[in-house]
């Protein structure tokens, strides 16, 4: 519910484009603002060991409340792209107290089924993040209402935190230890888990941000004129529902075959989908939509594996700090790819833009293969 605010403004971009008189750069900045805010918030949180020193449910409640208020202000007070992007940065900063802290809470309760448990958490993130595409597609030009719905969900999420309890498998930090940030990169196992995560993030948010534009352009290349509702449903089903199913399936396999192996397999599939999507551009919908469903399932399936791997190989006192740093670095990388995709698409076309996204997961799969023997016996 809280992360329904993440793409709330981005999903409403078609309506905002006319009202705020913004182009593709302004549209990209609505998403990049959230990513940058998240990076700033996550780095500050990791550097101060905040997730390991403050009660996690309280942090999540605070983050969800601020994200809701920033989204509410965007819907009711803003009439231009500059103020809109500023509030998107605030939203991202607040969400840095929700997503990685939520993963720590899940890790605190599970060992044997940790892969599946974190996968369900990431699947919820997927469903919540993509939900605004469906809301905005259904409401059309009523973009303020769409943002109000997302803000309301985040406020409800803040209320629900009062019933969350931290599990027994993580402990609270005994003080301020900024050196933990360096230890995560100094040790080989955490470093490989983070490198795999960076390969994954090269692709993920660029796909989520630009999937509606890619689908619209691909169908238009065949002479079709898809409605906003049609595009919203395609993206929600393929990225949201299929993403949730992909997370659960990968978590189940990860607990049985190995977390790093499951991540590597998912990255090979999603990287291959990048190349296949380039070939399928402009093709019939009966080819494109099933491919998007496989892509949506595989692109997020590996996400939980990196968090579960990292939670296994770091000091239990600093799981929150390690997970927050990992997400901060990953989201910093998304700033590059989210901006790069429309530039490449405008210069040489969508096929090369989506094929470019395959570089990250294919290289990330190599890191996870190397991590596999280091996880044996853990």
C-alpha positions as CSV (number, residue, x, y, z in Angstrom):
1,X,0.0,0.0,0.0
2,X,2.8,2.4,0.9
3,X,4.6,2.0,-2.4
4,X,1.5,2.8,-4.4
5,X,2.8,6.3,-4.1
6,X,6.0,5.4,-6.0
7,X,4.8,5.6,-9.6
8,X,1.6,7.6,-8.8
9,X,2.7,10.7,-10.7
10,X,4.5,8.7,-13.4
11,X,1.4,6.7,-14.2
12,X,-0.6,9.9,-14.5
13,X,2.0,11.4,-16.9
14,X,-0.2,11.3,-20.0
15,X,-2.7,13.6,-18.4
16,X,0.0,15.7,-16.7
17,X,1.9,16.1,-20.0
18,X,-0.9,18.3,-21.4
19,X,-1.9,20.1,-18.2
20,X,1.7,20.9,-17.1
21,X,3.0,21.3,-20.6
22,X,5.9,19.0,-20.1
23,X,7.8,16.8,-22.6
24,X,9.5,13.4,-22.2
25,X,12.3,14.9,-20.0
26,X,9.8,16.2,-17.5
27,X,8.0,12.9,-17.6
28,X,11.2,11.1,-16.8
29,X,12.0,13.5,-14.0
30,X,8.8,12.6,-12.2
31,X,10.2,9.0,-11.9
32,X,13.8,10.0,-11.4
33,X,12.8,12.4,-8.6
34,X,11.5,9.4,-6.6
35,X,14.6,7.4,-7.3
36,X,16.9,10.2,-6.3
37,X,15.0,10.9,-3.1
38,X,15.1,7.2,-2.3
39,X,18.9,7.1,-2.8
40,X,19.4,10.2,-0.5
41,X,17.1,8.8,2.2
42,X,18.6,5.3,2.0
43,X,22.2,6.4,2.1
44,X,21.5,8.7,5.1
45,X,19.6,5.8,6.8
46,X,22.4,3.3,6.1
47,X,25.2,5.7,7.1
48,X,23.5,6.3,10.5
49,X,22.4,2.6,11.0
50,X,18.9,4.0,11.4
51,X,17.1,0.7,10.5
52,X,19.1,-1.1,13.2
53,X,18.8,1.5,15.9
54,X,15.1,2.6,15.7
55,X,12.0,0.4,16.0
56,X,11.4,-0.7,12.4
57,X,7.5,-0.5,12.4
58,X,7.8,3.1,13.6
59,X,10.2,3.9,10.8
60,X,7.8,2.3,8.3
61,X,4.8,4.2,9.7
62,X,6.8,7.5,9.4
63,X,7.9,6.8,5.9
64,X,4.4,5.8,4.7
65,X,2.9,8.9,6.3
66,X,5.3,11.3,4.7
67,X,5.0,9.6,1.3
68,X,1.2,9.9,1.5
69,X,1.3,13.6,2.5
70,X,3.8,14.4,-0.4
71,X,1.5,12.6,-2.8
72,X,-1.6,14.4,-1.4
73,X,0.2,17.7,-1.8
74,X,1.0,16.9,-5.5
75,X,-2.6,16.2,-6.1
76,X,-4.0,19.3,-4.4
77,X,-1.4,22.0,-4.4
78,X,0.8,21.6,-7.5
79,X,0.3,23.0,-11.0
80,X,3.8,22.6,-12.5
81,X,6.6,20.1,-13.1
82,X,9.2,21.8,-10.9
83,X,7.1,21.6,-7.7
84,X,5.9,18.2,-8.8
85,X,9.4,16.8,-9.1
86,X,10.4,18.4,-5.7
87,X,7.5,16.5,-4.0
88,X,8.5,13.3,-5.8
89,X,11.9,13.6,-4.2
90,X,10.3,13.9,-0.8
91,X,8.2,10.8,-1.6
92,X,11.3,8.8,-2.5
93,X,13.1,9.9,0.6
94,X,10.2,8.8,2.7
95,X,9.9,5.4,1.0
96,X,13.6,4.7,1.9
97,X,12.1,4.1,5.4
98,X,9.5,1.6,4.1
99,X,10.9,-0.9,1.5
100,X,14.4,-1.9,3.0
101,X,13.0,-1.8,6.6
102,X,10.2,-4.0,5.5
103,X,12.7,-6.6,4.2
104,X,14.5,-6.5,7.5
105,X,11.2,-7.3,9.3
106,X,10.6,-10.3,7.0
107,X,14.2,-11.5,7.5
108,X,13.7,-11.2,11.2
109,X,11.1,-14.0,11.2
110,X,12.4,-16.6,8.7
111,X,15.5,-18.8,8.1
112,X,14.6,-22.0,6.2
113,X,11.9,-20.3,4.2
114,X,13.6,-17.0,3.9
115,X,13.7,-16.9,0.1
116,X,9.9,-17.5,-0.2
117,X,9.2,-15.0,2.6
118,X,11.2,-12.2,1.2
119,X,9.8,-13.0,-2.3
120,X,6.3,-12.5,-1.0
121,X,7.4,-9.1,0.4
122,X,8.9,-8.1,-2.9
123,X,5.9,-9.4,-4.8
124,X,3.8,-7.1,-2.6
125,X,6.1,-4.2,-3.6
126,X,5.7,-5.2,-7.2
127,X,1.9,-5.2,-7.0
128,X,1.8,-1.9,-5.1
129,X,4.2,-0.2,-7.4
130,X,2.4,-1.2,-10.6
131,X,-1.1,-0.5,-9.2
132,X,-1.1,3.2,-10.1
133,X,-0.8,2.2,-13.8
134,X,-4.2,0.5,-13.4
135,X,-5.7,3.3,-11.4
136,X,-4.5,6.1,-13.7
137,X,-5.5,4.1,-16.8
138,X,-9.0,3.6,-15.4
139,X,-9.4,7.3,-14.4
140,X,-7.9,8.8,-17.5
141,X,-7.6,12.6,-17.2
142,X,-8.7,12.6,-13.5
143,X,-5.1,12.4,-12.4
144,X,-5.6,14.2,-9.1
145,X,-8.1,11.5,-8.1
146,X,-5.6,8.8,-9.0
147,X,-3.0,10.4,-6.8
148,X,-5.5,10.8,-3.9
149,X,-6.2,7.0,-4.1
150,X,-2.5,6.2,-3.9
151,X,-2.1,8.7,-0.9
152,X,-5.0,7.1,0.9
153,X,-3.5,3.6,0.5
154,X,-0.2,4.9,2.0
155,X,-2.0,6.4,5.0
156,X,-3.7,3.1,5.6
157,X,-0.3,1.4,5.4
158,X,1.0,3.7,8.1
159,X,-1.9,2.7,10.4
160,X,-1.3,-1.0,9.9
161,X,2.3,-0.7,11.2
162,X,1.0,-0.7,14.8
163,X,0.3,-4.4,14.6
164,X,3.8,-5.3,13.2
165,X,6.3,-7.0,15.5
166,X,10.0,-7.5,14.9
167,X,11.1,-11.2,14.9
168,X,13.8,-12.8,17.0
169,X,16.4,-13.4,14.2
170,X,17.8,-9.9,14.1
171,X,19.1,-7.8,17.0
172,X,19.2,-4.1,17.6
173,X,22.6,-2.4,17.0
174,X,24.5,-1.4,20.2
175,X,25.4,2.0,18.8
176,X,26.4,4.1,15.8
177,X,28.8,2.1,13.5
178,X,29.3,3.9,10.1
179,X,32.1,1.5,9.2
180,X,29.5,-1.2,8.5
181,X,28.9,0.5,5.2
182,X,32.5,-0.3,4.1
183,X,32.4,-3.9,5.5
184,X,29.5,-4.7,3.1
185,X,31.9,-4.0,0.2
186,X,35.1,-5.3,1.8
187,X,33.8,-8.9,2.2
188,X,33.5,-11.0,-1.0
189,X,30.1,-12.6,-0.4
190,X,28.2,-9.4,0.4
191,X,30.0,-7.7,-2.5
192,X,28.9,-10.4,-5.0
193,X,25.3,-10.2,-3.7
194,X,25.4,-6.4,-4.3
195,X,26.9,-6.7,-7.8
196,X,24.2,-9.1,-8.7
197,X,21.6,-6.6,-7.4
198,X,23.1,-3.8,-9.4
199,X,22.7,-5.9,-12.6
200,X,19.1,-6.6,-11.7
201,X,18.4,-2.9,-11.0
202,X,19.9,-1.8,-14.3
203,X,16.8,-3.3,-15.9
204,X,14.0,-3.4,-13.4
205,X,12.8,0.2,-12.8
206,X,13.6,1.4,-16.4
207,X,11.2,-1.4,-17.6
208,X,8.6,-0.5,-15.0
209,X,8.8,3.2,-15.8
210,X,8.7,2.9,-19.6
211,X,6.6,-0.3,-20.2
212,X,3.5,1.7,-20.9
213,X,5.3,3.8,-23.5
214,X,6.9,0.7,-25.0
215,X,3.6,-1.1,-25.3
216,X,1.9,2.0,-26.8
217,X,4.7,2.5,-29.3
218,X,4.8,-1.2,-30.3
219,X,1.0,-1.4,-30.9
220,X,1.1,1.9,-32.7
221,X,3.8,0.6,-35.0
222,X,1.2,-1.9,-36.3
223,X,-1.3,0.8,-36.9
224,X,-3.3,0.1,-33.7
225,X,-4.4,2.9,-31.3
226,X,-4.6,1.4,-27.9
227,X,-6.6,3.2,-25.2
228,X,-5.0,4.2,-21.9
229,X,-7.2,1.6,-20.2
230,X,-5.9,-1.2,-22.5
231,X,-2.3,-0.2,-21.9
232,X,-2.8,0.1,-18.2
233,X,-4.4,-3.4,-18.0
234,X,-1.6,-5.0,-20.1
235,X,1.1,-3.4,-17.9
236,X,-0.7,-4.2,-14.6
237,X,-1.2,-7.9,-15.5
238,X,2.2,-8.5,-17.0
239,X,4.3,-6.5,-14.6
240,X,2.1,-6.5,-11.5
241,X,0.2,-9.8,-11.3
242,X,2.8,-11.9,-13.2
243,X,5.5,-10.2,-11.2
244,X,3.9,-11.3,-8.0
245,X,3.6,-14.9,-9.2
246,X,7.2,-14.8,-10.4
247,X,8.4,-13.6,-7.0
248,X,6.6,-16.4,-5.2
249,X,7.8,-19.1,-7.7
250,X,11.4,-17.9,-7.4
251,X,11.3,-17.8,-3.6
252,X,10.0,-21.4,-3.5
253,X,12.7,-22.5,-5.9
254,X,15.4,-20.5,-4.1
255,X,14.7,-22.3,-0.8
256,X,15.1,-25.6,-2.6
257,X,17.8,-25.1,-5.3
258,X,19.7,-22.2,-3.7
259,X,19.1,-18.5,-3.5
260,X,21.9,-17.5,-5.8
261,X,21.1,-20.2,-8.4
262,X,17.5,-19.0,-8.5
263,X,18.6,-15.4,-9.0
264,X,21.0,-16.3,-11.8
265,X,18.3,-18.3,-13.6
266,X,15.7,-15.5,-13.3
267,X,18.3,-12.9,-14.6
268,X,19.1,-15.1,-17.6
269,X,15.4,-15.3,-18.5
270,X,14.8,-11.5,-18.0
271,X,17.9,-10.6,-19.9
272,X,16.8,-12.8,-22.8
273,X,13.4,-11.1,-22.7
274,X,15.1,-7.8,-23.3
275,X,16.5,-9.1,-26.6
276,X,13.2,-10.9,-27.5
277,X,11.2,-7.7,-26.8
278,X,13.5,-5.8,-29.3
279,X,12.6,-8.5,-32.0
280,X,8.9,-8.4,-31.0
281,X,8.5,-4.7,-31.3
282,X,5.8,-3.8,-33.8
283,X,4.6,-7.4,-33.8
284,X,1.2,-8.7,-33.1
285,X,-0.3,-8.4,-29.6
286,X,-0.6,-12.2,-29.3
287,X,3.2,-12.4,-29.4
288,X,4.0,-9.2,-27.4
289,X,1.6,-9.7,-24.5
290,X,2.8,-13.3,-23.5
291,X,6.4,-12.1,-23.8
292,X,5.6,-9.2,-21.5
293,X,4.1,-11.6,-19.0
294,X,7.2,-13.7,-18.9
295,X,9.4,-10.6,-18.7
296,X,7.3,-9.1,-15.9
297,X,7.5,-12.4,-13.9
298,X,11.3,-12.8,-14.4
299,X,12.4,-9.2,-14.1
300,X,11.4,-9.1,-10.4
301,X,11.7,-12.8,-9.5
302,X,15.3,-12.4,-8.5
303,X,14.9,-9.3,-6.4
304,X,14.2,-11.1,-3.2
305,X,17.1,-13.4,-3.7
306,X,19.6,-10.6,-3.3
307,X,18.1,-9.4,-0.1
308,X,17.8,-12.9,1.3
309,X,21.5,-13.7,0.3
310,X,22.7,-10.5,1.9
311,X,20.7,-11.1,5.1
312,X,22.4,-14.5,5.3
313,X,26.0,-13.3,4.9
314,X,26.1,-10.1,7.1
315,X,26.2,-9.6,10.8
316,X,22.7,-10.0,12.2
317,X,23.1,-6.7,14.1
318,X,23.4,-4.7,10.8
319,X,21.0,-6.5,8.4
320,X,18.9,-3.3,8.1
321,X,22.0,-1.2,7.3
322,X,23.2,-3.7,4.7
323,X,19.9,-4.0,3.0
324,X,19.3,-0.2,3.0
325,X,22.8,0.4,1.5
326,X,22.1,-2.3,-1.2
327,X,18.9,-0.7,-2.2
328,X,20.4,2.8,-2.2
329,X,23.1,1.8,-4.7
330,X,20.7,0.0,-6.9
331,X,18.2,2.9,-7.0
332,X,21.1,5.3,-7.8
333,X,21.8,3.2,-10.9
334,X,18.1,3.3,-11.9
335,X,18.5,7.1,-12.3
336,X,20.8,6.4,-15.2
337,X,18.7,3.8,-17.0
338,X,15.4,5.6,-16.5
339,X,16.8,8.7,-18.2
340,X,18.8,6.7,-20.8
341,X,15.9,4.6,-22.2
342,X,13.8,7.5,-23.7
343,X,17.0,9.1,-25.0
344,X,18.0,5.9,-26.8
345,X,14.5,5.2,-27.9
346,X,14.2,8.7,-29.4
347,X,17.6,8.5,-31.2
348,X,17.6,5.0,-32.6
349,X,14.2,3.4,-31.7
350,X,12.6,1.3,-29.0
351,X,14.2,-2.1,-30.1
352,X,17.7,-1.0,-29.2
353,X,16.5,0.8,-26.0
354,X,15.0,-2.4,-24.6
355,X,17.8,-4.6,-25.8
356,X,20.3,-2.4,-23.9
357,X,18.5,-3.3,-20.7
358,X,19.6,-6.9,-21.1
359,X,23.3,-6.1,-20.3
360,X,22.6,-5.7,-16.5
361,X,20.9,-9.0,-15.7
362,X,23.2,-11.0,-17.9
363,X,26.3,-9.6,-16.1
364,X,24.5,-9.9,-12.7
365,X,23.9,-13.6,-13.3
366,X,27.7,-14.1,-13.5
367,X,28.1,-12.5,-10.0
368,X,25.4,-14.8,-8.6
369,X,27.0,-17.9,-10.1
370,X,30.2,-16.9,-8.3
371,X,28.3,-16.4,-5.1
372,X,26.7,-19.8,-5.1
373,X,29.6,-21.8,-3.5
374,X,30.1,-19.1,-0.8
375,X,26.5,-19.8,0.4
376,X,26.9,-23.5,0.8
377,X,26.4,-24.5,4.4
378,X,24.8,-21.2,5.4
